[in-house]
């Protein structure tokens, strides 16, 4: 359902649509977003070489999505994660609440990030990368919880040079809002602006790089009965609220259960109130790009011809090849977080 371009009717319901989220797999999103998935895995202790200290018998190696014992290997053979794979024509925004991710790519760049960090990757003209989940703790469990969000690129930017940025948790702005009895909502501002706090700059070619596009990614942790006020923006913006954890939230006087997406009017103030338990709420908002979307797996373009070209280019060039000795490279046994580009190393500060 598209947001209305008309002025809001006094007393009109700000909730335009409610959709139940699937138990597994991607969640429904709207332009300019293409995809959102929540990976939430209760990994056991590690085996000393960053894999699980548990039998893999009964799992479909290389295609493990059954959530046996509360966790998956995904496409990883020895270490959970997503080994070498290509992208073209869009961006990935990976928001990690718990756990670690090892990024390695065809540009020779690498990063270990997690426990509150965000990685923003503009795939642009094409990149190969791997995202592995190293289980560094051998004496305790390795819980993992993160969102991967795909943000589309407009036609004129789909073939830009690839770029990634690290948004370290120490630098991310955090906004606190209070309830009537002092209950707190704590919001990480990953993209956009909230209550005067502006997010760190995304990659230069992102649809989010122009503030007029209003791209916002907010992760809110709400105490029981806490309130979160979403400011009014342009009528054409899409605003989607995902209740990720907790029992209920209330919007416009109606209660909504966990595991739902609420599409709200963006041109009116949205007031969210948590129920009697703490709630985790993800908000995705932005001006639609409004162009045709043709997707084939990891390629997102405007036409079928461009998809065929992407496949041909990948077969011909491998988007720069693969400088790593394994298709599922990992970056060591410690929790040290860093990003490496050429000879330069970046660390949280």
C-alpha positions in Angstrom: 0.0 0.0 0.0 1.4 3.4 -1.0 1.4 6.4 1.4 -1.2 9.0 0.5 -0.1 12.3 -1.0 -3.0 14.1 0.5 -3.1 16.0 3.8 -4.1 13.7 6.7 -7.8 13.7 7.7 -8.3 14.9 11.3 -8.6 11.8 13.4 -7.6 9.5 10.6 -6.0 6.2 11.6 -2.2 6.6 11.2 -1.9 2.8 10.8 -2.3 2.0 7.1 -1.6 -1.7 7.0 -0.7 -4.5 9.4 1.1 -7.6 8.1 2.2 -10.7 10.1 6.0 -11.3 9.7 7.0 -14.8 8.5 8.5 -17.1 11.1 11.6 -17.5 8.9 13.1 -15.7 5.9 12.9 -12.1 4.7 10.3 -9.7 6.0 8.1 -7.6 3.7 9.6 -4.1 2.9 8.7 -1.1 0.7 10.6 1.1 -1.6 13.3 2.3 -1.2 14.0 -0.9 0.9 14.2 -4.2 -0.9 14.8 -6.8 1.8 15.1 -7.2 5.6 15.9 -10.3 7.5 16.5 -10.9 11.2 19.1 -13.6 11.9 18.7 -14.7 15.5 20.8 -17.8 16.4 21.6 -19.3 19.8 25.1 -20.6 18.8 26.8 -23.0 21.2 30.4 -22.7 22.4 33.0 -22.6 19.6 35.3 -25.6 18.8 38.5 -23.5 18.8 38.6 -23.0 15.1 35.5 -20.7 15.0 32.9 -23.3 14.2 30.3 -24.8 16.6 31.4 -27.3 19.2 28.5 -29.5 18.3 27.7 -32.2 15.8 26.6 -31.1 12.3 25.0 -34.5 11.7 21.5 -34.2 10.4 22.1 -30.7 8.9 22.1 -30.0 5.2 25.6 -28.8 4.8 25.9 -25.7 2.7 22.1 -25.1 2.9 21.2 -25.2 6.6 18.2 -23.0 7.4 16.1 -25.5 9.5 17.0 -23.8 12.8 17.8 -27.1 14.5 18.6 -26.5 18.2 18.0 -22.8 17.7 20.8 -22.1 15.2 21.8 -22.5 11.5 25.0 -22.9 9.6 23.4 -21.2 6.6 25.7 -21.7 3.6 28.8 -22.2 5.8 30.5 -25.6 5.9 32.8 -25.3 8.9 31.9 -21.8 10.2 28.3 -20.4 10.1 27.6 -17.7 7.6 27.5 -16.8 4.0 30.7 -17.6 2.0 31.8 -15.8 -1.1 28.9 -14.4 -3.1 28.3 -11.4 -5.5 26.1 -8.3 -5.4 25.3 -5.6 -7.9 22.9 -2.6 -8.0 22.0 -2.0 -4.3 23.3 -1.7 -0.8 23.4 -3.9 2.3 23.1 -2.4 5.8 24.0 -4.9 8.5 23.0 -4.0 12.0 24.5 -6.3 14.6 23.0 -6.3 18.1 25.0 -9.4 19.4 27.7 -11.5 18.0 30.5 -11.0 15.4 30.7 -10.9 11.6 33.8 -11.3 9.5 33.6 -9.5 6.2 36.0 -10.2 3.3 35.7 -8.9 -0.2 37.0 -8.9 -3.8 38.7 -5.5 -3.2 41.0 -7.1 -0.6 39.2 -5.4 2.2 38.3 -7.1 5.5 36.4 -6.3 8.7 35.4 -7.9 12.0 32.5 -6.1 13.5 29.6 -6.7 15.8 28.1 -6.2 19.3 26.4 -3.0 18.3 28.3 -2.0 15.1 26.8 -1.4 11.6 28.4 -2.1 8.2 27.1 -0.2 5.2 28.1 -1.7 1.8 27.4 -0.1 -1.5 27.7 -3.0 -4.0 27.2 -0.7 -6.9 28.9 -2.0 -10.1 29.7 -5.4 -8.4 31.5 -6.9 -5.5 32.2 -10.4 -4.1 32.1 -10.7 -0.4 31.8 -13.2 2.4 30.0 -12.8 5.7 31.0 -15.4 8.3 30.0 -15.7 11.9 33.1 -16.7 14.0 32.2 -18.4 17.2 35.2 -17.1 19.2 33.9 -18.1 22.7 34.9 -21.6 23.6 33.8 -21.7 27.2 30.4 -20.0 26.7 27.6 -19.7 24.1 27.9 -17.4 21.1 24.5 -15.7 20.7 24.0 -13.9 17.4 21.3 -11.3 16.5 21.5 -9.0 13.6 19.4 -7.4 10.8 20.5 -7.3 7.2 18.7 -4.7 5.2 18.9 -4.2 1.5 18.5 -0.5 0.3 17.9 0.1 -3.4 20.1 2.4 -5.5 18.5 4.7 -8.2 19.3 3.9 -11.9 22.1 6.4 -12.2 24.0 4.9 -9.2 23.6 1.2 -9.8 27.0 1.0 -11.5 29.0 3.2 -9.1 32.3 1.9 -7.6 31.8 -0.4 -4.6 32.4 1.1 -1.1 31.9 0.1 2.5 31.8 2.0 5.7 32.0 0.9 9.3 29.6 2.7 11.7 31.1 1.7 15.0 28.8 1.5 18.0 31.0 4.0 19.9 30.2 6.6 17.3 26.5 5.9 16.6 24.1 8.5 18.0 21.7 7.3 20.6 18.5 9.1 21.5 16.6 8.5 24.8 12.9 9.3 25.2 11.1 9.1 28.5 7.6 7.9 29.4 5.2 9.4 31.9 6.7 7.5 34.8 10.3 7.6 33.7 10.2 4.6 31.4 12.9 4.9 28.8 13.1 4.2 25.0 16.7 4.0 23.7 17.1 4.4 20.0 20.2 3.8 17.9 20.1 6.3 14.9 21.7 4.2 12.1 20.3 6.4 9.3 18.4 9.7 9.2 17.7 12.1 12.1 15.8 11.7 15.3 15.2 14.3 18.0 18.1 16.4 16.7 20.5 13.5 16.5 21.8 12.9 13.0 23.2 9.6 11.9 26.8 9.1 10.7 27.2 9.7 6.9 26.4 6.7 4.7 28.5 5.9 1.6 28.6 8.8 -0.8 26.4 7.2 -3.5 23.7 6.0 -1.2 20.1 7.0 -1.6 20.4 7.9 2.1 23.2 10.4 1.4 20.7 13.1 0.4 18.8 14.1 3.6 15.8 15.1 1.4 15.2 11.4 0.8 14.5 10.9 4.5 16.1 7.4 4.7 15.9 6.4 8.3 16.9 3.2 10.1 16.2 3.3 13.8 16.5 0.5 16.3 14.6 1.1 19.5 14.8 -0.8 22.8 11.8 0.1 24.9 11.3 -0.5 28.6 7.9 -1.8 29.7 5.2 0.9 29.1 7.8 3.3 27.5 6.8 5.7 24.7 8.5 6.4 21.4 7.4 9.4 19.3 8.2 9.3 15.6 8.2 12.8 14.1 6.1 13.7 11.1 7.8 13.8 7.7 6.7 14.0 4.0 3.5 12.4 3.0 5.1 10.3 0.3 7.6 8.7 2.6 7.1 5.0 3.4 7.3 4.3 7.2 7.3 0.7 8.4 7.5 -0.3 12.1 8.5 -3.9 12.9 7.8 -5.3 16.4 10.7 -7.7 16.7 10.6 -8.7 20.4 8.3 -8.1 23.3 4.6 -9.0 23.6 2.7 -5.9 22.3 2.9 -2.3 21.3 0.1 0.2 21.1 -0.4 2.6 18.3 -3.3 5.0 18.0 -5.1 3.2 20.9 -4.9 -0.3 19.4 -2.7 -3.1 20.6 -0.5 -5.0 18.1 1.2 -8.3 18.9 4.9 -9.2 18.4 5.9 -10.4 15.0 4.0 -7.8 12.9 4.9 -5.0 10.5 2.8 -1.8 10.9 2.8 0.6 7.9 2.2 4.1 9.3 1.5 7.4 7.7 4.7 9.4 7.7 3.0 12.8 7.6 1.6 12.5 11.1 3.4 12.0 14.4 3.5 8.3 15.3 3.3 7.5 19.0 4.4 3.9 20.0 3.8 2.6 23.5 5.3 -0.7 24.7 3.2 -3.2 26.6 4.0 -4.7 29.9 7.3 -6.2 28.7 10.3 -4.7 27.1 10.1 -4.3 23.3 12.5 -4.2 20.4 11.3 -2.1 17.5 12.9 -1.5 14.1 11.8 1.4 11.9 12.5 1.7 8.2 11.5 4.9 6.5 12.3 6.7 3.3 11.2 8.4 0.1 10.5 5.8 -2.6 12.9 5.7 -5.5 9.9 4.9 -7.8 11.8 3.0 -10.5 11.2 -0.6 -11.9 12.9 -3.3 -9.8 14.1 -6.5 -11.5 15.9 -8.9 -9.2 17.7 -12.1 -9.9 19.2 -13.4 -6.7 22.0 -11.1 -5.6 21.5 -8.7 -8.5 19.0 -5.8 -8.5 18.6 -3.7 -11.6 15.9 -1.9 -13.6 15.5 -4.2 -16.5 15.9 -7.9 -17.5 18.5 -6.9 -20.0 20.6 -5.3 -17.2 20.2 -8.5 -15.1 21.5 -10.6 -18.0 24.4 -8.2 -18.3 25.2 -8.5 -14.6 25.3 -12.3 -14.8 27.5 -12.1 -17.9 29.8 -9.6 -16.2 30.1 -11.7 -13.1 30.9 -14.9 -15.1 33.5 -12.9 -17.1 35.2 -10.9 -14.3 34.1 -12.4 -11.0 33.7 -8.7 -10.0 37.4 -8.5 -9.3 38.2 -12.1 -8.4 38.8 -13.4 -4.9 42.1 -12.7 -3.1 41.4 -15.0 -0.1 42.6 -18.6 0.3 39.1 -19.8 1.2 35.5 -19.0 0.2 34.7 -18.6 3.9 37.6 -16.7 5.3 37.7 -15.8 9.0 39.8 -13.2 10.8 41.3 -14.7 14.0 40.3 -16.0 17.4 39.7 -12.7 19.4 36.9 -10.3 19.7 39.0 -7.4 18.3 36.9 -5.3 16.0 38.6 -3.6 13.0 38.4 -2.8 9.3 41.3 -3.2 6.9 41.5 -1.4 3.5 44.8 -1.9 1.7 47.5 -1.1 4.3 45.2 1.0 6.4 43.6 -0.4 9.6 40.6 1.3 11.2 39.5 0.5 14.8 36.6 1.7 16.9 37.3 4.9 18.8 
